[in-house]
Amino acid sequence: MSDNTSNAQQNQALIKKFYTAFQNLDAATMAACYHPQATFKDEAFELAGKDIGAMWSMLCAQAKEFSLEFSAIECTADSGKAHWEPKYLFSMTGNKVHNIIDAEFEFRDGLIYRHRDHFNFWRWSKQALGLPGTLLGWSGLLKSKVQATANKNLQRYISKQVSAS
């Protein structure tokens, strides 16, 4: 077996491990899948390093009525992609959300180095935020507000974790 085939299989196993941990709300295992210099970006967050693990820890801690399915994992020796669909109650409104996400990955040293999640923000905001999301989910203004709130909540979560330890 060539090194490229072996690396592709290892990367595929890493992505399965990551999403299986997410199904189990195991943020520590999820964080361990990332390279120390990793970056993450989606419609709400743009993070690097330890903040990525903190985000997953916060999201797992807040998860209510959570389930996740993942599929279509494809990997090469240095990149990969997957499809995943979480269902949960959005913590700020209690609204049910079924998000549909396509992820892209780059790997380094057997870990996730870059992770980019793509989803339809308007579709998500209609579910998560109700009428405001339906009316304004297409606008950059609402997206900016969601990003600012998400990052503020993450920084508050990180501060509480630091003061608790």
Contacts in CASP RR format, 6 or more apart in sequence:
PFRMAT RR
TARGET T0000
AUTHOR 0000-0000-0000
METHOD contacts of the structure
MODEL  1
MSDNTSNAQQNQALIKKFYTAFQNLDAATMAACYHPQATFKDEAFELAGK
DIGAMWSMLCAQAKEFSLEFSAIECTADSGKAHWEPKYLFSMTGNKVHNI
IDAEFEFRDGLIYRHRDHFNFWRWSKQALGLPGTLLGWSGLLKSKVQATA
NKNLQRYISKQVSAS
3 77 0 8 1.000
4 76 0 8 1.000
4 77 0 8 1.000
5 77 0 8 1.000
7 76 0 8 1.000
7 77 0 8 1.000
7 78 0 8 1.000
7 107 0 8 1.000
7 110 0 8 1.000
8 75 0 8 1.000
8 76 0 8 1.000
8 77 0 8 1.000
9 75 0 8 1.000
10 110 0 8 1.000
11 75 0 8 1.000
11 76 0 8 1.000
11 77 0 8 1.000
11 78 0 8 1.000
11 80 0 8 1.000
11 105 0 8 1.000
11 107 0 8 1.000
11 110 0 8 1.000
12 73 0 8 1.000
12 74 0 8 1.000
12 75 0 8 1.000
14 33 0 8 1.000
14 107 0 8 1.000
14 110 0 8 1.000
14 111 0 8 1.000
14 112 0 8 1.000
15 73 0 8 1.000
15 75 0 8 1.000
15 80 0 8 1.000
15 82 0 8 1.000
15 105 0 8 1.000
16 70 0 8 1.000
16 73 0 8 1.000
17 29 0 8 1.000
17 33 0 8 1.000
18 29 0 8 1.000
18 30 0 8 1.000
18 33 0 8 1.000
18 112 0 8 1.000
19 68 0 8 1.000
19 70 0 8 1.000
19 82 0 8 1.000
19 84 0 8 1.000
21 27 0 8 1.000
21 29 0 8 1.000
21 30 0 8 1.000
21 33 0 8 1.000
22 30 0 8 1.000
22 56 0 8 1.000
22 60 0 8 1.000
22 68 0 8 1.000
22 84 0 8 1.000
22 86 0 8 1.000
23 67 0 8 1.000
23 68 0 8 1.000
23 70 0 8 1.000
25 60 0 8 1.000
25 63 0 8 1.000
25 66 0 8 1.000
26 60 0 8 1.000
27 53 0 8 1.000
27 56 0 8 1.000
27 57 0 8 1.000
27 59 0 8 1.000
27 60 0 8 1.000
27 61 0 8 1.000
28 57 0 8 1.000
30 53 0 8 1.000
30 56 0 8 1.000
30 60 0 8 1.000
31 50 0 8 1.000
31 52 0 8 1.000
31 53 0 8 1.000
31 56 0 8 1.000
31 57 0 8 1.000
33 111 0 8 1.000
33 112 0 8 1.000
34 40 0 8 1.000
34 49 0 8 1.000
34 52 0 8 1.000
34 53 0 8 1.000
34 111 0 8 1.000
34 112 0 8 1.000
34 113 0 8 1.000
34 115 0 8 1.000
35 108 0 8 1.000
35 109 0 8 1.000
35 110 0 8 1.000
35 111 0 8 1.000
35 112 0 8 1.000
35 113 0 8 1.000
36 49 0 8 1.000
37 48 0 8 1.000
37 49 0 8 1.000
37 108 0 8 1.000
37 113 0 8 1.000
38 48 0 8 1.000
38 49 0 8 1.000
38 52 0 8 1.000
38 111 0 8 1.000
38 112 0 8 1.000
38 113 0 8 1.000
38 114 0 8 1.000
38 115 0 8 1.000
39 46 0 8 1.000
39 47 0 8 1.000
39 48 0 8 1.000
39 49 0 8 1.000
39 52 0 8 1.000
39 113 0 8 1.000
39 114 0 8 1.000
39 115 0 8 1.000
40 46 0 8 1.000
40 47 0 8 1.000
40 48 0 8 1.000
40 52 0 8 1.000
40 55 0 8 1.000
40 114 0 8 1.000
40 115 0 8 1.000
40 116 0 8 1.000
40 117 0 8 1.000
41 47 0 8 1.000
41 115 0 8 1.000
41 116 0 8 1.000
41 117 0 8 1.000
42 101 0 8 1.000
42 116 0 8 1.000
42 117 0 8 1.000
42 118 0 8 1.000
42 119 0 8 1.000
43 117 0 8 1.000
43 119 0 8 1.000
43 121 0 8 1.000
43 124 0 8 1.000
43 143 0 8 1.000
43 146 0 8 1.000
43 147 0 8 1.000
44 146 0 8 1.000
44 147 0 8 1.000
44 150 0 8 1.000
45 55 0 8 1.000
45 147 0 8 1.000
45 150 0 8 1.000
45 151 0 8 1.000
45 154 0 8 1.000
47 55 0 8 1.000
47 154 0 8 1.000
51 154 0 8 1.000
51 158 0 8 1.000
52 115 0 8 1.000
54 154 0 8 1.000
54 157 0 8 1.000
54 158 0 8 1.000
54 161 0 8 1.000
55 154 0 8 1.000
57 157 0 8 1.000
57 161 0 8 1.000
58 153 0 8 1.000
58 154 0 8 1.000
58 157 0 8 1.000
61 157 0 8 1.000
62 91 0 8 1.000
63 88 0 8 1.000
64 88 0 8 1.000
64 89 0 8 1.000
64 91 0 8 1.000
64 94 0 8 1.000
65 87 0 8 1.000
65 88 0 8 1.000
65 89 0 8 1.000
65 96 0 8 1.000
66 86 0 8 1.000
66 87 0 8 1.000
66 88 0 8 1.000
67 86 0 8 1.000
67 87 0 8 1.000
67 88 0 8 1.000
68 84 0 8 1.000
68 85 0 8 1.000
68 86 0 8 1.000
68 87 0 8 1.000
69 84 0 8 1.000
69 85 0 8 1.000
70 82 0 8 1.000
70 83 0 8 1.000
70 84 0 8 1.000
70 85 0 8 1.000
71 82 0 8 1.000
71 83 0 8 1.000
71 84 0 8 1.000
72 81 0 8 1.000
72 82 0 8 1.000
72 83 0 8 1.000
73 80 0 8 1.000
73 81 0 8 1.000
73 82 0 8 1.000
74 80 0 8 1.000
74 81 0 8 1.000
74 82 0 8 1.000
75 81 0 8 1.000
75 105 0 8 1.000
75 107 0 8 1.000
77 107 0 8 1.000
78 106 0 8 1.000
78 107 0 8 1.000
78 108 0 8 1.000
79 104 0 8 1.000
79 105 0 8 1.000
79 106 0 8 1.000
79 107 0 8 1.000
80 104 0 8 1.000
80 105 0 8 1.000
80 106 0 8 1.000
80 107 0 8 1.000
81 102 0 8 1.000
81 103 0 8 1.000
81 104 0 8 1.000
81 105 0 8 1.000
82 102 0 8 1.000
82 103 0 8 1.000
82 105 0 8 1.000
83 100 0 8 1.000
83 101 0 8 1.000
83 102 0 8 1.000
83 103 0 8 1.000
84 101 0 8 1.000
84 103 0 8 1.000
85 98 0 8 1.000
85 99 0 8 1.000
85 100 0 8 1.000
85 101 0 8 1.000
86 97 0 8 1.000
86 98 0 8 1.000
86 99 0 8 1.000
86 101 0 8 1.000
87 96 0 8 1.000
87 97 0 8 1.000
87 98 0 8 1.000
87 99 0 8 1.000
88 96 0 8 1.000
88 97 0 8 1.000
89 95 0 8 1.000
89 96 0 8 1.000
89 97 0 8 1.000
90 96 0 8 1.000
90 97 0 8 1.000
90 127 0 8 1.000
90 128 0 8 1.000
90 129 0 8 1.000
92 128 0 8 1.000
92 129 0 8 1.000
92 149 0 8 1.000
93 128 0 8 1.000
93 129 0 8 1.000
93 130 0 8 1.000
95 127 0 8 1.000
95 128 0 8 1.000
95 129 0 8 1.000
95 130 0 8 1.000
96 127 0 8 1.000
97 124 0 8 1.000
97 127 0 8 1.000
97 128 0 8 1.000
98 127 0 8 1.000
99 119 0 8 1.000
99 123 0 8 1.000
99 124 0 8 1.000
99 127 0 8 1.000
100 119 0 8 1.000
100 120 0 8 1.000
100 123 0 8 1.000
101 117 0 8 1.000
101 118 0 8 1.000
101 119 0 8 1.000
102 117 0 8 1.000
102 118 0 8 1.000
102 119 0 8 1.000
103 115 0 8 1.000
103 116 0 8 1.000
103 117 0 8 1.000
103 118 0 8 1.000
104 114 0 8 1.000
104 115 0 8 1.000
104 116 0 8 1.000
104 118 0 8 1.000
105 112 0 8 1.000
105 113 0 8 1.000
105 114 0 8 1.000
105 115 0 8 1.000
105 116 0 8 1.000
106 112 0 8 1.000
106 113 0 8 1.000
106 114 0 8 1.000
107 113 0 8 1.000
121 137 0 8 1.000
121 143 0 8 1.000
121 146 0 8 1.000
122 133 0 8 1.000
122 137 0 8 1.000
122 138 0 8 1.000
125 132 0 8 1.000
125 133 0 8 1.000
125 134 0 8 1.000
125 136 0 8 1.000
125 137 0 8 1.000
125 142 0 8 1.000
125 143 0 8 1.000
125 146 0 8 1.000
126 133 0 8 1.000
126 134 0 8 1.000
126 137 0 8 1.000
129 137 0 8 1.000
129 142 0 8 1.000
132 142 0 8 1.000
133 142 0 8 1.000
136 142 0 8 1.000
137 143 0 8 1.000
END
